[in-house]
Amino acid sequence: MVVGVMYKNLTELFTSDKNTRGTNKISIFCCFCFRVLNSIIMSVEMYPEPADILLENITLVFKHIKAGGKSRECVFWDMFGDGPVDWSGQGCFTRIMSESQTECKCNHLTHFAVLMDITESIDESNTFQLTSKENDKILTVLTHVGMALSLAGVSITIISYIRLTDRQAPLFHSRVGLTSCIGAGHIVFFAGIDATENKAACVTIAALMQYFLMAAFCWMLVEGAYIYLFVVKVYNVNDKICRFHGLCWGLPAVMVTASLGIVARKDGIENYVSDQYCWISSRNKIIWTFVSFVGLIELINIAILVRVIKEVTTIQQVKDNQSEQIRVGVRACVVLTPLLGVTWLIGFLSPLHIAFSYIFVILNSIQGFSIFFFHCLGNSEIRERFKRRLRQAWPSRLHKIKPQM
């Protein structure tokens, strides 16, 4: 015998105390998203009482209280887990049926509901308070345009540094390493962020994206260390190149492998990714390995940026000219920001206002193009060597041809 009871007025009582970190395909790094109940609560009991895990999944379809929403999660009220009593998604699988309905399949019987991650601003009078669907469309276009520009920029930067700079210099290794990781991350994003039909492919895409992004942040840290040692300490780092490569390519591999291993052992490898896109799921808290990694590196790079700006504003003879000091400091900040990736910290402000999501997407999707603009197009050494190559390739075009007698 099976008995089902629906509770329509318990959403406030069964509220999650936790905030979870959600993501969406237009900005896979959006920050802490609020979890709210968005359906009735259903309790299902069976007599005689079955085993803890059912042989076949039970399927329930929930109609949303509020239509839409970027991320949905089927959950049950977990009173017997190791942690505090709260909603848990363990053993449940989510399938979006429409804007207003979600299908839940679970292998146990208790209280079920659907959680949605809400990222819109709470202030309804805000001019940026568009619908979730409208924001998704706009931010998706911005992401694709920005990443296309960025991919073109990093491609030209890599070719320019390989052809026109000293390949033994530490700057060559850090710059090419950083732009290569950014470019690879963009390619993986374009190739498979929506490939959710094939779980194996989706997990591979998410793991590759996590790896290349973490590797990019390692190279950003190396850029910060190089700039600090070069400007502040005046220290030669030529003998540290091998260590840089070991750190930047090895550490992310270890962290991604550990993340996959933890999820596979705890929840199953398929739970490494979200149901809506091929990126790390927020359900199992593994997303925090990425969030904390990014936060730590960017805090270090901000400290380096502040120290370097202080140094460059006093290193030249501009101490008596305050406006010149400000100009030099602002220029240093603008030029160094793409290399150090400090704009990624804006992602932590996304829940406060939708405007931060727009700023975050715009600035970080064009990071590769910004590096090209400031550190390739704006590099005087690369420009001079490029002109020299042109003169060598077309000498007759650069000199007047003497008339024949």
C-alpha atoms as a printed R data frame, in Angstrom:
    type eleno elety resid chain resno      x      y       z
1   ATOM     1    CA   MET     A     1  0.000  0.000   0.000
2   ATOM     2    CA   VAL     A     2  1.272  3.479  -0.932
3   ATOM     3    CA   VAL     A     3  0.073  6.698   0.741
4   ATOM     4    CA   GLY     A     4  0.959 10.167  -0.549
5   ATOM     5    CA   VAL     A     5  0.367 13.454   1.265
6   ATOM     6    CA   MET     A     6  0.808 16.919  -0.271
7   ATOM     7    CA   TYR     A     7  1.752 19.923   1.896
8   ATOM     8    CA   LYS     A     8  1.003 23.287   0.285
9   ATOM     9    CA   ASN     A     9  1.777 25.656   3.179
10  ATOM    10    CA   LEU     A    10  5.012 24.326   4.691
11  ATOM    11    CA   THR     A    11  7.530 26.033   2.418
12  ATOM    12    CA   GLU     A    12  8.493 28.606   5.049
13  ATOM    13    CA   LEU     A    13  8.822 25.979   7.781
14  ATOM    14    CA   PHE     A    14 11.080 23.695   5.717
15  ATOM    15    CA   THR     A    15 13.512 26.398   4.639
16  ATOM    16    CA   SER     A    16 17.149 25.665   3.944
17  ATOM    17    CA   ASP     A    17 19.633 27.446   6.196
18  ATOM    18    CA   LYS     A    18 22.321 27.073   3.567
19  ATOM    19    CA   ASN     A    19 23.234 29.100   0.547
20  ATOM    20    CA   THR     A    20 24.497 27.083  -2.349
21  ATOM    21    CA   ARG     A    21 26.738 28.142  -5.163
22  ATOM    22    CA   GLY     A    22 24.905 27.862  -8.463
23  ATOM    23    CA   THR     A    23 26.161 28.244 -11.983
24  ATOM    24    CA   ASN     A    24 24.621 28.836 -15.349
25  ATOM    25    CA   LYS     A    25 25.812 28.344 -18.864
26  ATOM    26    CA   ILE     A    26 26.108 32.038 -19.610
27  ATOM    27    CA   SER     A    27 28.374 32.631 -16.650
28  ATOM    28    CA   ILE     A    28 29.715 29.416 -15.226
29  ATOM    29    CA   PHE     A    29 31.321 31.293 -12.369
30  ATOM    30    CA   CYS     A    30 28.285 33.107 -10.968
31  ATOM    31    CA   CYS     A    31 28.588 33.230  -7.216
32  ATOM    32    CA   PHE     A    32 26.470 32.320  -4.220
33  ATOM    33    CA   CYS     A    33 22.863 31.787  -5.212
34  ATOM    34    CA   PHE     A    34 19.970 31.613  -2.750
35  ATOM    35    CA   ARG     A    35 18.060 28.335  -2.390
36  ATOM    36    CA   VAL     A    36 14.277 28.578  -2.084
37  ATOM    37    CA   LEU     A    37 11.475 26.034  -2.172
38  ATOM    38    CA   ASN     A    38  9.518 26.315  -5.396
39  ATOM    39    CA   SER     A    39  6.949 23.523  -5.206
40  ATOM    40    CA   ILE     A    40  4.605 21.781  -2.862
41  ATOM    41    CA   ILE     A    41  6.145 19.281  -0.438
42  ATOM    42    CA   MET     A    42  5.113 15.677  -0.972
43  ATOM    43    CA   SER     A    43  5.424 12.861   1.558
44  ATOM    44    CA   VAL     A    44  5.145  9.293   0.285
45  ATOM    45    CA   GLU     A    45  4.949  6.228   2.553
46  ATOM    46    CA   MET     A    46  4.802  2.554   1.619
47  ATOM    47    CA   TYR     A    47  3.557 -0.398   3.667
48  ATOM    48    CA   PRO     A    48  5.177 -2.762   4.328
49  ATOM    49    CA   GLU     A    49  8.170 -0.484   4.753
50  ATOM    50    CA   PRO     A    50 10.703 -0.972   1.907
51  ATOM    51    CA   ALA     A    51 14.483 -1.065   2.124
52  ATOM    52    CA   ASP     A    52 16.356  2.221   2.488
53  ATOM    53    CA   ILE     A    53 17.207  2.200  -1.227
54  ATOM    54    CA   LEU     A    54 14.489  1.169  -3.688
55  ATOM    55    CA   LEU     A    55 15.253 -1.280  -6.494
56  ATOM    56    CA   GLU     A    56 13.541  1.091  -8.940
57  ATOM    57    CA   ASN     A    57 13.457  4.879  -8.787
58  ATOM    58    CA   ILE     A    58 10.225  6.559  -7.776
59  ATOM    59    CA   THR     A    59  9.178  9.302 -10.224
60  ATOM    60    CA   LEU     A    60  7.402 12.466  -9.083
61  ATOM    61    CA   VAL     A    61  6.459 15.516 -11.174
62  ATOM    62    CA   PHE     A    62  6.259 18.892  -9.432
63  ATOM    63    CA   LYS     A    63  4.559 22.044 -10.667
64  ATOM    64    CA   HIS     A    64  6.475 25.181  -9.720
65  ATOM    65    CA   ILE     A    65  5.053 27.898  -7.527
66  ATOM    66    CA   LYS     A    66  7.037 30.365  -9.663
67  ATOM    67    CA   ALA     A    67  7.811 29.474 -13.278
68  ATOM    68    CA   GLY     A    68 11.307 29.678 -14.698
69  ATOM    69    CA   GLY     A    69 14.550 29.617 -12.793
70  ATOM    70    CA   LYS     A    70 18.048 28.752 -13.971
71  ATOM    71    CA   SER     A    71 18.874 25.821 -11.724
72  ATOM    72    CA   ARG     A    72 16.575 23.251 -10.150
73  ATOM    73    CA   GLU     A    73 17.355 20.445  -7.775
74  ATOM    74    CA   CYS     A    74 15.211 17.558  -6.545
75  ATOM    75    CA   VAL     A    75 15.729 17.049  -2.829
76  ATOM    76    CA   PHE     A    76 14.375 15.300   0.265
77  ATOM    77    CA   TRP     A    77 14.281 16.393   3.901
78  ATOM    78    CA   ASP     A    78 17.293 14.551   5.340
79  ATOM    79    CA   MET     A    79 16.800 13.933   9.066
80  ATOM    80    CA   PHE     A    80 19.293 11.082   9.359
81  ATOM    81    CA   GLY     A    81 22.428 12.409   7.674
82  ATOM    82    CA   ASP     A    82 25.743 13.156   9.346
83  ATOM    83    CA   GLY     A    83 25.252 16.929   9.159
84  ATOM    84    CA   PRO     A    84 22.433 19.204  10.366
85  ATOM    85    CA   VAL     A    85 18.864 18.501   9.278
86  ATOM    86    CA   ASP     A    86 18.409 20.057   5.858
87  ATOM    87    CA   TRP     A    87 17.441 19.373   2.253
88  ATOM    88    CA   SER     A    88 19.671 16.861   0.446
89  ATOM    89    CA   GLY     A    89 19.846 15.841  -3.208
90  ATOM    90    CA   GLN     A    90 21.587 12.509  -2.608
91  ATOM    91    CA   GLY     A    91 19.875  9.695  -4.498
92  ATOM    92    CA   CYS     A    92 17.673 12.083  -6.497
93  ATOM    93    CA   PHE     A    93 17.936 13.009 -10.175
94  ATOM    94    CA   THR     A    94 16.462 16.125 -11.787
95  ATOM    95    CA   ARG     A    95 14.930 16.517 -15.249
96  ATOM    96    CA   ILE     A    96 13.490 19.826 -16.436
97  ATOM    97    CA   MET     A    97 10.213 19.196 -18.259
98  ATOM    98    CA   SER     A    98  9.152 22.805 -18.922
99  ATOM    99    CA   GLU     A    99  9.327 26.314 -17.493
100 ATOM   100    CA   SER     A   100  6.745 25.311 -14.885
101 ATOM   101    CA   GLN     A   101  7.383 21.597 -14.261
102 ATOM   102    CA   THR     A   102 10.267 19.426 -13.049
103 ATOM   103    CA   GLU     A   103 10.492 15.634 -12.893
104 ATOM   104    CA   CYS     A   104 12.215 14.044  -9.894
105 ATOM   105    CA   LYS     A   105 13.459 10.457  -9.739
106 ATOM   106    CA   CYS     A   106 14.635  9.213  -6.350
107 ATOM   107    CA   ASN     A   107 15.580  5.832  -4.915
108 ATOM   108    CA   HIS     A   108 14.161  6.396  -1.438
109 ATOM   109    CA   LEU     A   109 10.885  7.585   0.067
110 ATOM   110    CA   THR     A   110 10.607 10.650   2.291
111 ATOM   111    CA   HIS     A   111  9.786 14.343   1.786
112 ATOM   112    CA   PHE     A   112 10.603 15.664  -1.695
113 ATOM   113    CA   ALA     A   113 10.659 19.161  -3.127
114 ATOM   114    CA   VAL     A   114 12.415 21.142  -5.819
115 ATOM   115    CA   LEU     A   115 15.011 23.747  -4.969
116 ATOM   116    CA   MET     A   116 15.861 26.557  -7.382
117 ATOM   117    CA   ASP     A   117 18.870 28.823  -7.345
118 ATOM   118    CA   ILE     A   118 17.776 32.433  -7.570
119 ATOM   119    CA   THR     A   119 20.345 34.984  -8.762
120 ATOM   120    CA   GLU     A   120 18.154 37.951  -9.595
121 ATOM   121    CA   SER     A   121 18.309 41.013  -7.386
122 ATOM   122    CA   ILE     A   122 15.805 41.078  -4.545
123 ATOM   123    CA   ASP     A   123 15.104 44.767  -5.141
124 ATOM   124    CA   GLU     A   124 12.194 44.721  -7.602
125 ATOM   125    CA   SER     A   125 12.459 48.454  -8.303
126 ATOM   126    CA   ASN     A   126 15.931 47.960  -9.737
127 ATOM   127    CA   THR     A   127 16.308 48.887 -13.408
128 ATOM   128    CA   PHE     A   128 18.351 45.722 -13.936
129 ATOM   129    CA   GLN     A   129 15.532 43.536 -12.578
130 ATOM   130    CA   LEU     A   130 14.741 41.742 -15.831
131 ATOM   131    CA   THR     A   131 13.271 38.270 -15.968
132 ATOM   132    CA   SER     A   132 15.634 35.355 -15.597
133 ATOM   133    CA   LYS     A   133 15.056 34.358 -19.213
134 ATOM   134    CA   GLU     A   134 15.846 37.852 -20.518
135 ATOM   135    CA   ASN     A   135 19.032 38.033 -18.469
136 ATOM   136    CA   ASP     A   136 20.070 34.607 -19.719
137 ATOM   137    CA   LYS     A   137 19.693 35.672 -23.341
138 ATOM   138    CA   ILE     A   138 21.592 38.938 -22.924
139 ATOM   139    CA   LEU     A   139 24.400 37.433 -20.872
140 ATOM   140    CA   THR     A   140 24.697 34.487 -23.259
141 ATOM   141    CA   VAL     A   141 25.208 36.845 -26.206
142 ATOM   142    CA   LEU     A   142 27.736 38.898 -24.227
143 ATOM   143    CA   THR     A   143 29.597 35.739 -23.235
144 ATOM   144    CA   HIS     A   144 29.797 34.378 -26.776
145 ATOM   145    CA   VAL     A   145 30.864 37.696 -28.307
146 ATOM   146    CA   GLY     A   146 33.423 38.317 -25.563
147 ATOM   147    CA   MET     A   147 34.846 34.803 -25.766
148 ATOM   148    CA   ALA     A   148 35.099 34.992 -29.568
149 ATOM   149    CA   LEU     A   149 37.106 38.225 -29.263
150 ATOM   150    CA   SER     A   150 39.158 36.690 -26.479
151 ATOM   151    CA   LEU     A   151 39.907 33.542 -28.490
152 ATOM   152    CA   ALA     A   152 41.073 35.630 -31.450
153 ATOM   153    CA   GLY     A   153 43.177 37.780 -29.121
154 ATOM   154    CA   VAL     A   154 44.944 34.896 -27.381
155 ATOM   155    CA   SER     A   155 45.634 33.194 -30.719
156 ATOM   156    CA   ILE     A   156 47.398 36.293 -32.079
157 ATOM   157    CA   THR     A   157 49.206 36.788 -28.757
158 ATOM   158    CA   ILE     A   158 50.556 33.222 -28.711
159 ATOM   159    CA   ILE     A   159 51.776 33.462 -32.318
160 ATOM   160    CA   SER     A   160 53.335 36.892 -31.685
161 ATOM   161    CA   TYR     A   161 55.221 35.779 -28.578
162 ATOM   162    CA   ILE     A   162 56.457 32.602 -30.283
163 ATOM   163    CA   ARG     A   163 57.645 34.447 -33.392
164 ATOM   164    CA   LEU     A   164 58.743 37.803 -32.011
165 ATOM   165    CA   THR     A   165 60.074 37.357 -28.453
166 ATOM   166    CA   ASP     A   166 62.857 35.507 -26.656
167 ATOM   167    CA   ARG     A   167 61.606 31.975 -25.982
168 ATOM   168    CA   GLN     A   168 64.010 31.528 -23.063
169 ATOM   169    CA   ALA     A   169 62.663 34.521 -21.135
170 ATOM   170    CA   PRO     A   170 60.371 33.859 -18.121
171 ATOM   171    CA   LEU     A   171 57.917 36.394 -19.540
172 ATOM   172    CA   PHE     A   172 57.498 34.281 -22.682
173 ATOM   173    CA   HIS     A   173 56.641 31.167 -20.654
174 ATOM   174    CA   SER     A   174 54.169 32.882 -18.317
175 ATOM   175    CA   ARG     A   175 52.423 34.853 -21.072
176 ATOM   176    CA   VAL     A   176 52.092 31.924 -23.481
177 ATOM   177    CA   GLY     A   177 51.070 29.588 -20.647
178 ATOM   178    CA   LEU     A   178 48.330 31.952 -19.474
179 ATOM   179    CA   THR     A   179 46.914 32.708 -22.922
180 ATOM   180    CA   SER     A   180 47.053 29.019 -23.909
181 ATOM   181    CA   CYS     A   181 44.960 28.049 -20.866
182 ATOM   182    CA   ILE     A   182 42.454 30.842 -21.482
183 ATOM   183    CA   GLY     A   183 42.126 29.845 -25.137
184 ATOM   184    CA   ALA     A   184 41.762 26.141 -24.325
185 ATOM   185    CA   GLY     A   185 39.103 26.935 -21.726
186 ATOM   186    CA   HIS     A   186 37.134 28.969 -24.288
187 ATOM   187    CA   ILE     A   187 37.329 26.179 -26.872
188 ATOM   188    CA   VAL     A   188 36.081 23.596 -24.359
189 ATOM   189    CA   PHE     A   189 33.264 25.953 -23.321
190 ATOM   190    CA   PHE     A   190 32.105 26.467 -26.912
191 ATOM   191    CA   ALA     A   191 32.465 22.772 -27.743
192 ATOM   192    CA   GLY     A   192 30.475 21.207 -24.952
193 ATOM   193    CA   ILE     A   193 28.980 23.388 -22.216
194 ATOM   194    CA   ASP     A   194 25.498 22.178 -23.300
195 ATOM   195    CA   ALA     A   195 26.410 18.523 -23.973
196 ATOM   196    CA   THR     A   196 24.311 17.231 -21.077
197 ATOM   197    CA   GLU     A   197 22.752 14.328 -23.020
198 ATOM   198    CA   ASN     A   198 25.944 12.263 -22.802
199 ATOM   199    CA   LYS     A   199 27.025 12.101 -19.153
200 ATOM   200    CA   ALA     A   200 30.503 10.766 -19.908
201 ATOM   201    CA   ALA     A   201 31.161 13.564 -22.388
202 ATOM   202    CA   CYS     A   202 29.652 16.115 -20.003
203 ATOM   203    CA   VAL     A   203 31.893 15.024 -17.124
204 ATOM   204    CA   THR     A   204 34.916 15.170 -19.445
205 ATOM   205    CA   ILE     A   205 34.011 18.683 -20.590
206 ATOM   206    CA   ALA     A   206 33.551 19.902 -17.009
207 ATOM   207    CA   ALA     A   207 36.815 18.312 -15.851
208 ATOM   208    CA   LEU     A   208 38.763 19.831 -18.765
209 ATOM   209    CA   MET     A   209 37.221 23.231 -18.126
210 ATOM   210    CA   GLN     A   210 38.065 23.034 -14.417
211 ATOM   211    CA   TYR     A   211 41.627 21.994 -15.280
212 ATOM   212    CA   PHE     A   212 42.311 24.760 -17.811
213 ATOM   213    CA   LEU     A   213 40.733 27.435 -15.614
214 ATOM   214    CA   MET     A   214 42.757 26.361 -12.582
215 ATOM   215    CA   ALA     A   215 45.889 26.232 -14.738
216 ATOM   216    CA   ALA     A   216 45.107 29.751 -15.987
217 ATOM   217    CA   PHE     A   217 44.827 30.984 -12.404
218 ATOM   218    CA   CYS     A   218 48.160 29.359 -11.575
219 ATOM   219    CA   TRP     A   219 49.738 31.259 -14.469
220 ATOM   220    CA   MET     A   220 48.058 34.451 -13.208
221 ATOM   221    CA   LEU     A   221 49.743 33.818  -9.864
222 ATOM   222    CA   VAL     A   222 53.066 33.321 -11.664
223 ATOM   223    CA   GLU     A   223 52.488 36.594 -13.536
224 ATOM   224    CA   GLY     A   224 51.891 38.317 -10.209
225 ATOM   225    CA   ALA     A   225 54.999 36.781  -8.654
226 ATOM   226    CA   TYR     A   226 57.096 37.691 -11.705
227 ATOM   227    CA   ILE     A   227 55.892 41.296 -11.710
228 ATOM   228    CA   TYR     A   228 56.456 41.604  -7.953
229 ATOM   229    CA   LEU     A   229 59.986 40.183  -8.101
230 ATOM   230    CA   PHE     A   230 60.868 42.231 -11.179
231 ATOM   231    CA   VAL     A   231 59.473 45.587  -9.997
232 ATOM   232    CA   VAL     A   232 59.737 45.445  -6.205
233 ATOM   233    CA   LYS     A   233 62.557 43.026  -5.397
234 ATOM   234    CA   VAL     A   234 64.524 43.309  -8.689
235 ATOM   235    CA   TYR     A   235 65.111 39.555  -8.540
236 ATOM   236    CA   ASN     A   236 66.138 37.281 -11.424
237 ATOM   237    CA   VAL     A   237 63.678 34.416 -11.922
238 ATOM   238    CA   ASN     A   238 65.262 32.759 -14.968
239 ATOM   239    CA   ASP     A   239 66.123 29.631 -12.980
240 ATOM   240    CA   LYS     A   240 62.516 29.198 -11.752
241 ATOM   241    CA   ILE     A   241 60.909 28.445 -15.135
242 ATOM   242    CA   CYS     A   242 60.757 24.656 -14.641
243 ATOM   243    CA   ARG     A   243 59.160 25.109 -11.222
244 ATOM   244    CA   PHE     A   244 56.568 27.441 -12.728
245 ATOM   245    CA   HIS     A   245 55.587 24.804 -15.292
246 ATOM   246    CA   GLY     A   246 55.424 22.099 -12.635
247 ATOM   247    CA   LEU     A   247 53.131 24.224 -10.472
248 ATOM   248    CA   CYS     A   248 50.854 25.481 -13.236
249 ATOM   249    CA   TRP     A   249 50.322 22.190 -15.052
250 ATOM   250    CA   GLY     A   250 50.669 19.777 -12.128
251 ATOM   251    CA   LEU     A   251 48.650 21.321  -9.291
252 ATOM   252    CA   PRO     A   252 45.394 21.682 -11.305
253 ATOM   253    CA   ALA     A   253 45.714 18.067 -12.481
254 ATOM   254    CA   VAL     A   254 45.982 16.892  -8.875
255 ATOM   255    CA   MET     A   255 42.992 18.993  -7.768
256 ATOM   256    CA   VAL     A   256 40.746 17.913 -10.647
257 ATOM   257    CA   THR     A   257 41.665 14.252 -10.124
258 ATOM   258    CA   ALA     A   258 40.945 14.575  -6.401
259 ATOM   259    CA   SER     A   259 37.587 16.255  -7.099
260 ATOM   260    CA   LEU     A   260 36.539 13.486  -9.484
261 ATOM   261    CA   GLY     A   261 37.680 10.822  -7.037
262 ATOM   262    CA   ILE     A   262 35.747 12.305  -4.115
263 ATOM   263    CA   VAL     A   263 32.527 12.638  -6.115
264 ATOM   264    CA   ALA     A   264 32.847  9.168  -7.653
265 ATOM   265    CA   ARG     A   265 33.328  7.570  -4.252
266 ATOM   266    CA   LYS     A   266 30.609  9.566  -2.505
267 ATOM   267    CA   ASP     A   267 27.768 10.191  -4.983
268 ATOM   268    CA   GLY     A   268 28.788  8.649  -8.316
269 ATOM   269    CA   ILE     A   269 30.820 10.316 -11.053
270 ATOM   270    CA   GLU     A   270 27.688 11.531 -12.881
271 ATOM   271    CA   ASN     A   271 26.962 13.872  -9.957
272 ATOM   272    CA   TYR     A   272 30.170 15.791 -10.666
273 ATOM   273    CA   VAL     A   273 28.212 17.923 -13.162
274 ATOM   274    CA   SER     A   274 24.993 19.904 -13.113
275 ATOM   275    CA   ASP     A   275 21.864 18.636 -14.868
276 ATOM   276    CA   GLN     A   276 21.546 21.836 -16.915
277 ATOM   277    CA   TYR     A   277 25.126 22.328 -18.205
278 ATOM   278    CA   CYS     A   278 28.510 20.677 -18.145
279 ATOM   279    CA   TRP     A   279 30.092 22.401 -15.185
280 ATOM   280    CA   ILE     A   280 30.758 21.420 -11.579
281 ATOM   281    CA   SER     A   281 27.543 20.781  -9.664
282 ATOM   282    CA   SER     A   282 26.856 22.770  -6.513
283 ATOM   283    CA   ARG     A   283 25.018 19.864  -4.864
284 ATOM   284    CA   ASN     A   284 28.058 17.995  -3.565
285 ATOM   285    CA   LYS     A   285 30.105 21.038  -2.444
286 ATOM   286    CA   ILE     A   286 32.989 20.143  -4.803
287 ATOM   287    CA   ILE     A   287 32.464 23.549  -6.404
288 ATOM   288    CA   TRP     A   288 34.199 24.959  -3.326
289 ATOM   289    CA   THR     A   289 37.514 23.494  -4.457
290 ATOM   290    CA   PHE     A   290 37.292 25.835  -7.436
291 ATOM   291    CA   VAL     A   291 35.819 28.829  -5.592
292 ATOM   292    CA   SER     A   292 38.358 28.771  -2.763
293 ATOM   293    CA   PHE     A   293 41.214 28.227  -5.235
294 ATOM   294    CA   VAL     A   294 40.175 31.279  -7.271
295 ATOM   295    CA   GLY     A   295 39.567 33.405  -4.180
296 ATOM   296    CA   LEU     A   296 42.954 32.623  -2.625
297 ATOM   297    CA   ILE     A   297 44.933 33.359  -5.793
298 ATOM   298    CA   GLU     A   298 43.077 36.590  -6.494
299 ATOM   299    CA   LEU     A   299 43.546 37.871  -2.936
300 ATOM   300    CA   ILE     A   300 47.291 37.299  -3.347
301 ATOM   301    CA   ASN     A   301 47.269 39.040  -6.729
302 ATOM   302    CA   ILE     A   302 45.349 42.026  -5.351
303 ATOM   303    CA   ALA     A   303 47.997 42.437  -2.653
304 ATOM   304    CA   ILE     A   304 50.684 42.240  -5.352
305 ATOM   305    CA   LEU     A   305 48.829 44.758  -7.534
306 ATOM   306    CA   VAL     A   306 48.566 47.268  -4.677
307 ATOM   307    CA   ARG     A   307 52.264 46.865  -3.863
308 ATOM   308    CA   VAL     A   308 53.347 47.231  -7.496
309 ATOM   309    CA   ILE     A   309 51.185 50.322  -8.057
310 ATOM   310    CA   LYS     A   310 52.699 51.897  -4.961
311 ATOM   311    CA   GLU     A   311 56.171 51.101  -6.294
312 ATOM   312    CA   VAL     A   312 55.657 52.398  -9.848
313 ATOM   313    CA   THR     A   313 54.155 55.668  -8.640
314 ATOM   314    CA   THR     A   314 57.329 56.428  -6.691
315 ATOM   315    CA   ILE     A   315 60.001 54.722  -8.781
316 ATOM   316    CA   GLN     A   316 60.100 57.586 -11.290
317 ATOM   317    CA   GLN     A   317 60.581 61.252 -10.549
318 ATOM   318    CA   VAL     A   318 56.923 62.013 -10.083
319 ATOM   319    CA   LYS     A   319 56.829 62.468  -6.316
320 ATOM   320    CA   ASP     A   320 56.102 66.183  -6.542
321 ATOM   321    CA   ASN     A   321 53.418 65.784  -9.189
322 ATOM   322    CA   GLN     A   322 50.307 64.194  -7.710
323 ATOM   323    CA   SER     A   323 48.348 64.110 -10.982
324 ATOM   324    CA   GLU     A   324 51.223 62.287 -12.683
325 ATOM   325    CA   GLN     A   325 51.337 59.775  -9.840
326 ATOM   326    CA   ILE     A   326 47.629 59.114 -10.236
327 ATOM   327    CA   ARG     A   327 48.000 58.721 -14.006
328 ATOM   328    CA   VAL     A   328 50.858 56.234 -13.645
329 ATOM   329    CA   GLY     A   329 48.972 54.294 -10.957
330 ATOM   330    CA   VAL     A   330 45.754 54.066 -12.975
331 ATOM   331    CA   ARG     A   331 47.643 52.975 -16.083
332 ATOM   332    CA   ALA     A   332 49.485 50.273 -14.114
333 ATOM   333    CA   CYS     A   333 46.187 49.043 -12.654
334 ATOM   334    CA   VAL     A   334 44.451 48.871 -16.048
335 ATOM   335    CA   VAL     A   335 47.398 47.154 -17.744
336 ATOM   336    CA   LEU     A   336 48.047 44.598 -14.984
337 ATOM   337    CA   THR     A   337 44.428 43.680 -14.166
338 ATOM   338    CA   PRO     A   338 43.935 41.295 -17.156
339 ATOM   339    CA   LEU     A   339 47.183 39.479 -16.332
340 ATOM   340    CA   LEU     A   340 46.335 39.045 -12.655
341 ATOM   341    CA   GLY     A   341 42.643 38.256 -13.201
342 ATOM   342    CA   VAL     A   342 41.443 40.342 -10.257
343 ATOM   343    CA   THR     A   343 38.121 41.008 -12.020
344 ATOM   344    CA   TRP     A   344 37.130 37.415 -11.230
345 ATOM   345    CA   LEU     A   345 36.422 38.535  -7.667
346 ATOM   346    CA   ILE     A   346 33.427 40.483  -9.000
347 ATOM   347    CA   GLY     A   347 31.723 37.106  -9.290
348 ATOM   348    CA   PHE     A   348 31.392 36.998  -5.511
349 ATOM   349    CA   LEU     A   349 29.196 40.115  -5.711
350 ATOM   350    CA   SER     A   350 26.740 38.676  -8.251
351 ATOM   351    CA   PRO     A   351 24.000 37.858  -5.692
352 ATOM   352    CA   LEU     A   352 23.898 41.475  -4.532
353 ATOM   353    CA   HIS     A   353 22.823 42.923  -7.877
354 ATOM   354    CA   ILE     A   354 22.342 41.649 -11.414
355 ATOM   355    CA   ALA     A   355 24.606 44.494 -12.577
356 ATOM   356    CA   PHE     A   356 27.574 42.663 -11.050
357 ATOM   357    CA   SER     A   357 26.749 39.646 -13.227
358 ATOM   358    CA   TYR     A   358 26.888 41.846 -16.315
359 ATOM   359    CA   ILE     A   359 30.170 43.445 -15.246
360 ATOM   360    CA   PHE     A   360 31.631 40.057 -14.415
361 ATOM   361    CA   VAL     A   361 30.653 38.470 -17.736
362 ATOM   362    CA   ILE     A   362 31.869 41.410 -19.836
363 ATOM   363    CA   LEU     A   363 35.239 41.851 -18.129
364 ATOM   364    CA   ASN     A   364 36.137 38.185 -17.827
365 ATOM   365    CA   SER     A   365 34.892 36.968 -21.198
366 ATOM   366    CA   ILE     A   366 37.252 39.472 -22.881
367 ATOM   367    CA   GLN     A   367 40.240 38.774 -20.619
368 ATOM   368    CA   GLY     A   368 42.187 37.186 -23.481
369 ATOM   369    CA   PHE     A   369 41.472 40.129 -25.778
370 ATOM   370    CA   SER     A   370 42.573 42.563 -23.048
371 ATOM   371    CA   ILE     A   371 45.886 40.714 -22.707
372 ATOM   372    CA   PHE     A   372 46.328 40.956 -26.493
373 ATOM   373    CA   PHE     A   373 45.523 44.683 -26.514
374 ATOM   374    CA   PHE     A   374 47.777 45.713 -23.612
375 ATOM   375    CA   HIS     A   375 50.585 43.155 -23.765
376 ATOM   376    CA   CYS     A   376 50.861 42.303 -27.447
377 ATOM   377    CA   LEU     A   377 49.550 45.264 -29.423
378 ATOM   378    CA   GLY     A   378 50.835 47.612 -26.721
379 ATOM   379    CA   ASN     A   379 54.237 45.911 -26.426
380 ATOM   380    CA   SER     A   380 56.852 48.164 -28.079
381 ATOM   381    CA   GLU     A   381 59.354 45.300 -28.440
382 ATOM   382    CA   ILE     A   382 56.854 43.152 -30.343
383 ATOM   383    CA   ARG     A   383 55.852 46.094 -32.552
384 ATOM   384    CA   GLU     A   384 59.475 46.896 -33.452
385 ATOM   385    CA   ARG     A   385 60.315 43.286 -34.241
386 ATOM   386    CA   PHE     A   386 57.174 43.000 -36.339
387 ATOM   387    CA   LYS     A   387 58.177 46.092 -38.359
388 ATOM   388    CA   ARG     A   388 61.666 44.637 -38.807
389 ATOM   389    CA   ARG     A   389 60.173 41.399 -40.133
390 ATOM   390    CA   LEU     A   390 58.045 43.392 -42.573
391 ATOM   391    CA   ARG     A   391 61.074 45.283 -43.847
392 ATOM   392    CA   GLN     A   392 62.924 41.995 -44.331
393 ATOM   393    CA   ALA     A   393 59.976 40.374 -46.121
394 ATOM   394    CA   TRP     A   394 59.152 43.273 -48.467
395 ATOM   395    CA   PRO     A   395 62.260 45.456 -48.792
396 ATOM   396    CA   SER     A   396 61.285 46.681 -52.264
397 ATOM   397    CA   ARG     A   397 57.994 48.070 -50.945
398 ATOM   398    CA   LEU     A   398 59.807 50.268 -48.450
399 ATOM   399    CA   HIS     A   399 62.242 51.943 -50.835
400 ATOM   400    CA   LYS     A   400 61.657 53.934 -53.954
401 ATOM   401    CA   ILE     A   401 62.604 52.187 -57.187
402 ATOM   402    CA   LYS     A   402 65.179 54.168 -59.133
403 ATOM   403    CA   PRO     A   403 64.049 55.012 -62.697
404 ATOM   404    CA   GLN     A   404 65.971 53.279 -65.486
405 ATOM   405    CA   MET     A   405 68.066 55.450 -67.841
